[in-house]
Amino acid sequence: MMKHRIGEVTLTVLGPDGHPFADRVVTVAQQRHDFAFGNIGFDFIRPVGGPGQPGYFGGGEHIDLDTLADAWLGLFNTATLPFYWGGYEPRRGATDAVRLEKTARWLAERGVTVKGHPLLWHTVQPDWLLGLELDEVEALTRARIRDLAGGYAGLIDVWDAINETVIMPVFSNGDNAITPLAWDRGRIAMVRMAFEEARAANPGATLILNDFDLSSAYEILIEGVLEAGIRIDAIGLQTHMHQGYRGEEYMQKTLDRFARFGLPLHMTETTLLSGDLMPAEIQDLNDYQIPSWPSTPEGEERQAAEIVRHYRSLVGHPAVQAINYWGITDDGAWLGAPVGLLRADGSRKPSYDALAGLIKGEWWLPPTEMRTSADGEVTVSGFFGDYTADGVAFSISPGQPPYPAKILLNS
C-alpha cells in the first residue's frame, strides 16, 4: 500500500584514502520526510514573535515554549502561519510583518518548511476596506498579494493563493470588501488575480487553490481555472471533521475525484475531535457556538484510532503530497473544539502518540547499524526523505535510480 512512498539507494562507503570501506559498520538514520507532515504554527507566534494585537491568531499562552516545541518539532516538518488580511493589517499600512517574519525564521532555522495562509480570502477582512470603490479594492488586493509573495520569498515559498473560492461571490456572513469584488469580477478572475500576482512576485513559489467545498462545484471551478490557462501547483482539500470521521471509503472516492486533474493534492486543513461530536444537522460549522467543549477520555481514544486510519488512507493515496493538521493543542483551537493532539495544559493525548507511531515509527528509519559488503556497499531502503550515514548526508528520492552513490567518511 505504501510502495509509492518508499525508495532504495545503494551507498559505496569510502574511507579517507578514497578506497571502499569493506566490512564497516555505519549508522544510518532518517532526518526528514519528503512528504509534508504539517500543522499550524499559530501557537508559536506569541512566544517566538512577541505579543500582538488582541484577538489575533496565535495561541501559546498556556503552554511553555519548550513543551510546545518539543511536541511540535517531534512530529511535523511543515508549518502554516496566518496571513489573514484583517489580522495582518488591521489598520491600513500597519502590518504584523515583524512578528510573522520572526516566527517564520525561528521555524525555518529548525528545518521546518513554512507555508502562508492565505493570500486572498473573503473572511477576516480589515474594516478599512469597506466603502472603497471596487477598482481600489482590487488594486489594494493585488498589491497585498505581491507584497506577501515577494516580500517573504525565500522564507515562505508555499502559499494558499486563494481560499474558498466556490462560496466567495455569494458569501453573506458579514460585510467584507472581497465578496462584492468577486461578485463583480467572477470566480475565475479572482483566481487568476491571486495566482498571477503571486507568481510574478515569486516565480518559484508553490501556489495552492484551497477549498472546503468538496462537491462537484469545486471540480467545476478547477476545470474552469485550468481551461482559462491559469497554472495552479496543487489542489487544497479541507477536511474539518467536527461531525465525525468521514471514513476511508469517502476519502478514497474524494481523493480519486480530485486526482483526475493530475495535480498534487494537499490536505490543507484536517481535524478530528477528542470530545463530543458536533450535531449532524449543523450545516455551517461556524454556527455551532457553545461555552465549553471539553476533551473526554472516550473521545481521546476515538480520536487516536481515527487519526491512524485517516493518515494511513491519505498517505496510501499516491496523489496526496501533504497533510496539514489544524491544531497542535486545544488551547485556542478553532471554535473551541477539542481537536488538538495536546490538551490545553500541554499534556499529550493518545492521538499524539498514535500519530508519532506512524510518522516517527512505522514510516521512519531510526539510527540503525548496517554493515558494508566486501565492496564497501550498503543498501538503504526507506520512505523518501533525507538521511545520514555516520553523519554524512544523502537522500532517497522519488524516481531516483538505485545505482551506487559514493559517500566519503572522515575516519
C-alpha positions in Angstrom: 0.0 0.0 0.0 2.9 2.4 0.7 5.3 1.2 -2.0 4.9 4.5 -3.9 6.4 6.3 -0.8 9.5 4.0 -0.4 12.8 4.0 -2.3 16.1 2.3 -2.2 19.7 3.5 -2.7 23.0 1.7 -2.6 25.8 3.6 -1.0 29.5 3.0 -1.5 31.3 3.9 1.7 34.7 5.3 1.1 37.5 5.9 3.6 39.7 9.0 3.8 42.0 7.4 1.2 39.1 7.2 -1.3 39.0 3.4 -1.2 35.8 1.4 -0.3 35.4 0.6 3.4 34.8 -3.2 3.4 33.0 -4.8 6.4 32.5 -1.5 8.0 29.5 -0.8 10.4 27.8 2.5 9.6 24.9 4.1 11.4 22.1 5.1 9.0 19.4 7.4 10.3 16.5 9.3 8.7 16.5 13.1 9.3 13.4 14.3 7.4 10.4 13.1 5.4 10.0 14.2 1.8 6.2 14.0 2.5 4.9 17.2 4.1 3.6 16.3 7.5 2.3 19.7 8.7 0.4 21.6 11.4 -0.4 25.2 12.0 2.3 27.2 13.7 -0.1 29.8 15.2 0.9 28.8 18.7 4.5 29.9 18.2 3.6 33.5 17.2 3.4 34.9 20.7 6.2 33.1 22.4 8.6 33.5 19.5 7.5 36.6 17.6 6.2 38.6 20.6 2.8 39.9 21.8 0.4 41.2 19.2 -3.0 42.8 18.9 -5.8 41.3 21.0 -7.9 38.7 19.2 -5.4 37.9 16.5 -4.5 34.3 15.8 -1.7 32.8 17.9 -2.0 30.5 20.9 0.9 29.6 23.1 -0.4 31.4 26.1 -0.8 28.5 28.5 2.0 26.1 27.4 5.7 26.9 27.8 7.7 27.1 24.6 9.9 24.1 25.3 7.0 21.8 25.8 5.2 23.1 22.7 8.3 23.0 20.5 9.3 19.5 21.7 5.9 18.1 20.8 5.5 20.1 17.5 9.0 19.5 16.1 8.9 15.9 17.2 6.3 15.2 14.5 5.9 17.9 11.9 8.1 19.3 9.2 5.8 22.0 7.7 4.1 24.9 9.4 1.2 27.0 8.3 1.3 30.7 9.5 -1.7 33.0 9.4 -1.7 36.0 7.0 -5.5 36.8 7.2 -5.7 40.3 6.0 -7.8 41.6 8.9 -5.3 40.3 11.4 -2.1 41.0 9.4 -3.1 44.6 8.6 -5.8 45.7 11.0 -5.0 49.4 10.2 -4.0 50.4 6.7 -0.2 50.3 6.4 0.3 48.8 10.0 1.1 45.2 9.5 2.2 42.3 11.7 5.2 41.6 9.4 7.8 41.7 12.2 6.1 39.0 14.4 5.3 36.8 11.4 8.8 37.0 10.0 10.4 36.3 13.4 8.2 33.2 13.8 8.8 32.0 10.2 12.6 32.4 10.7 12.5 30.6 14.0 10.7 27.6 12.3 12.9 27.7 9.2 16.1 27.6 11.4 14.8 24.3 12.8 14.3 22.7 9.4 10.6 23.5 9.0 9.1 24.4 5.7 6.9 27.4 6.3 3.6 28.0 4.4 1.5 31.1 4.3 -2.3 31.1 4.6 -4.0 32.8 2.6 -3.1 35.5 0.1 -6.7 36.1 -0.8 -9.9 35.2 1.1 -13.3 36.9 1.8 -13.2 36.3 5.5 -11.2 38.1 8.3 -11.0 41.2 6.2 -9.9 44.6 7.5 -12.8 47.1 8.1 -10.8 49.9 6.4 -11.5 48.2 3.1 -15.3 48.7 3.5 -16.7 51.6 1.4 -13.9 51.7 -1.1 -14.6 51.6 -4.8 -14.2 48.1 -6.3 -11.2 49.2 -8.5 -9.4 50.4 -5.4 -10.2 47.2 -3.5 -8.8 45.3 -6.5 -5.6 47.4 -6.6 -5.0 47.0 -2.9 -5.6 43.3 -3.1 -3.1 42.9 -5.9 -0.6 44.9 -4.0 -1.1 42.8 -0.9 -0.6 39.6 -2.8 2.6 40.9 -4.4 3.9 42.3 -1.1 3.4 39.0 0.7 4.5 36.5 -2.0 7.5 38.7 -3.0 8.4 40.0 0.4 8.7 36.6 2.1 10.2 34.9 -0.9 13.0 32.5 0.2 11.5 32.2 3.6 7.9 31.4 2.7 7.6 29.8 -0.7 4.4 27.8 -0.2 1.0 29.7 -0.2 -2.7 29.0 -0.2 -3.1 31.5 -3.0 -6.9 31.8 -2.7 -9.1 30.3 -0.1 -12.7 29.0 -0.5 -13.4 30.5 -3.9 -16.5 28.4 -4.5 -18.5 30.4 -2.0 -16.6 33.7 -2.4 -19.0 35.6 -4.7 -22.1 34.7 -2.6 -20.7 34.8 1.0 -23.2 36.6 3.2 -22.0 36.1 6.7 -20.9 39.7 7.4 -19.7 42.7 5.5 -16.4 42.4 3.6 -15.0 44.1 0.5 -13.9 40.9 -1.3 -17.3 39.3 -1.8 -18.6 42.3 -3.8 -15.4 42.2 -5.8 -15.8 38.5 -6.5 -19.4 39.0 -7.5 -18.5 41.7 -10.0 -15.3 40.1 -11.4 -16.2 36.5 -11.2 -14.6 33.4 -9.6 -12.1 32.7 -12.4 -10.9 36.3 -12.4 -10.3 36.2 -8.7 -8.3 33.0 -9.0 -6.3 34.5 -11.9 -5.5 37.6 -9.8 -4.3 35.6 -6.9 -2.1 33.2 -8.9 -0.7 35.5 -11.5 0.2 38.3 -9.0 1.8 35.8 -6.6 3.6 34.0 -9.5 5.0 37.3 -10.8 6.3 38.2 -7.3 7.8 34.8 -6.6 8.1 32.6 -9.7 9.4 29.7 -7.6 6.5 29.6 -5.2 4.2 26.6 -4.8 0.7 28.1 -5.1 -2.4 26.2 -3.9 -6.1 26.5 -4.8 -7.8 25.7 -1.5 -11.5 25.0 -0.6 -13.7 23.3 2.0 -16.4 22.6 -0.6 -15.5 19.2 -1.9 -18.7 18.8 -4.0 -18.8 18.9 -7.8 -18.9 22.7 -7.6 -15.2 22.7 -6.7 -14.4 20.3 -9.6 -16.3 22.6 -12.0 -14.3 25.6 -10.7 -11.0 23.7 -11.1 -12.0 22.7 -14.7 -12.7 26.4 -15.4 -9.5 27.6 -13.9 -7.4 25.1 -15.9 -9.3 25.8 -19.1 -8.6 29.5 -18.6 -4.9 28.7 -18.7 -4.2 29.5 -15.1 -1.4 27.5 -13.6 -2.0 26.0 -10.2 0.6 23.9 -8.4 -1.7 21.9 -6.1 -5.3 21.4 -5.1 -6.1 22.0 -1.5 -8.8 20.0 0.2 -10.1 20.9 3.7 -11.4 18.1 5.9 -12.5 19.6 9.2 -14.4 16.6 10.7 -16.1 18.1 13.7 -19.1 16.0 13.0 -17.2 12.7 12.9 -14.6 10.9 10.8 -15.9 10.5 7.2 -14.2 7.1 6.7 -11.8 5.6 4.3 -14.3 4.9 1.6 -15.4 8.6 1.5 -11.8 9.8 1.5 -10.7 7.4 -1.3 -13.6 8.4 -3.5 -12.9 12.1 -2.8 -9.2 11.8 -3.5 -9.8 9.9 -6.7 -12.2 12.6 -7.9 -9.7 15.4 -7.5 -6.6 13.3 -8.5 -8.0 13.1 -12.0 -6.7 16.6 -12.7 -3.1 15.3 -12.4 -2.1 17.8 -9.8 -0.7 17.1 -6.3 -3.4 17.0 -3.5 -2.7 18.9 -0.3 -4.9 18.1 2.7 -4.6 21.7 3.9 -6.9 21.7 6.9 -7.8 18.5 8.7 -9.2 17.9 12.2 -10.6 15.1 14.3 -12.3 15.6 17.6 -11.5 14.1 21.0 -14.8 15.2 22.6 -18.5 15.1 21.8 -19.2 15.5 18.1 -21.0 18.5 16.6 -24.6 17.6 15.8 -25.1 16.4 12.2 -27.8 18.9 11.4 -25.3 21.9 11.6 -24.5 23.0 8.1 -22.1 25.8 8.7 -19.6 24.8 11.4 -19.2 28.4 12.4 -22.8 28.4 13.6 -22.0 26.0 16.4 -21.0 28.1 19.4 -21.0 26.5 22.9 -19.4 27.8 26.1 -17.3 24.7 26.8 -16.2 21.8 24.6 -14.0 19.5 26.6 -11.9 16.6 25.5 -13.1 13.3 27.1 -11.3 10.0 27.8 -13.7 8.2 25.4 -13.3 10.9 22.7 -9.5 10.8 23.0 -9.4 7.0 22.4 -11.7 7.5 19.4 -9.5 10.4 18.0 -6.4 8.2 18.3 -7.9 5.4 16.4 -9.3 7.6 13.7 -6.2 9.7 13.2 -4.3 6.5 12.4 -7.0 5.4 9.9 -7.1 8.8 8.4 -3.4 9.3 7.9 -3.0 5.7 6.5 -5.7 6.3 3.9 -4.2 9.7 2.9 -0.5 8.6 2.8 -1.7 5.5 1.0 -3.0 7.6 -1.9 -0.3 8.4 -4.5 -1.7 11.8 -5.3 -1.5 13.2 -1.8 1.6 15.2 -1.2 0.9 17.0 2.1 -1.3 16.7 5.2 -1.7 19.7 7.4 -3.4 19.1 10.7 -5.3 22.2 12.1 -4.1 22.5 15.7 -1.4 21.1 17.9 -3.3 22.0 21.1 -6.8 22.5 22.4 -5.7 25.9 23.6 -7.2 28.5 21.2 -8.4 25.8 18.8 -10.9 26.9 16.1 -14.5 27.0 17.5 -13.0 26.0 20.9 -13.3 22.4 19.7 -11.1 19.6 21.2 -9.2 19.0 18.0 -5.6 19.2 19.3 -3.1 16.4 19.8 -2.2 18.0 23.1 -4.6 19.1 25.8 -4.9 22.7 26.8 -2.3 22.2 29.5 0.2 20.7 27.1 -0.1 17.1 28.0 -0.2 14.7 25.1 -3.4 12.9 24.1 -3.3 9.3 22.8 -3.7 10.8 19.3 -0.2 12.3 19.5 1.4 9.0 20.4 -0.7 7.2 17.8 0.4 9.6 15.0 4.0 9.5 16.2 3.8 5.7 15.9 3.3 6.3 12.1 5.4 9.4 11.2 8.3 8.7 13.5 7.7 5.0 13.9 6.4 2.8 11.1 7.3 5.3 8.4 10.7 6.3 9.8 14.2 4.8 9.9 15.7 5.4 13.4 19.5 5.2 13.9 20.3 1.7 12.5 23.7 0.0 12.3 24.4 -1.5 8.9 27.5 -3.4 7.7 29.1 -2.7 4.3 29.9 -5.6 1.9 33.3 -6.6 0.6 32.9 -3.8 -2.0 32.1 -1.2 0.7 28.4 -1.1 -0.3 25.3 -0.9 1.9 21.8 -0.7 0.6 19.3 1.5 2.4 15.5 1.3 1.9 13.1 3.7 3.4 10.5 6.4 3.0 11.5 9.2 0.6 13.5 11.8 2.5 16.8 12.9 3.9 19.2 10.5 5.7 22.7 10.4 7.1 25.3 7.6 7.2 27.7 8.2 10.1 26.7 11.9 9.8 27.2 12.2 6.0 24.0 13.3 4.3 22.2 11.6 1.4 18.7 11.3 0.2 16.2 8.8 -1.1 14.0 10.5 -3.6 11.1 9.6 -6.0 12.4 8.5 -9.3 15.9 8.1 -8.0 17.7 5.1 -9.6 19.1 2.7 -7.0 22.6 2.8 -8.5 25.5 3.3 -6.1 26.1 6.7 -4.6 29.5 7.4 -3.0 29.9 8.9 0.4 33.2 9.8 2.0 33.8 9.2 5.7 36.5 11.1 7.5 37.5 8.2 9.7 
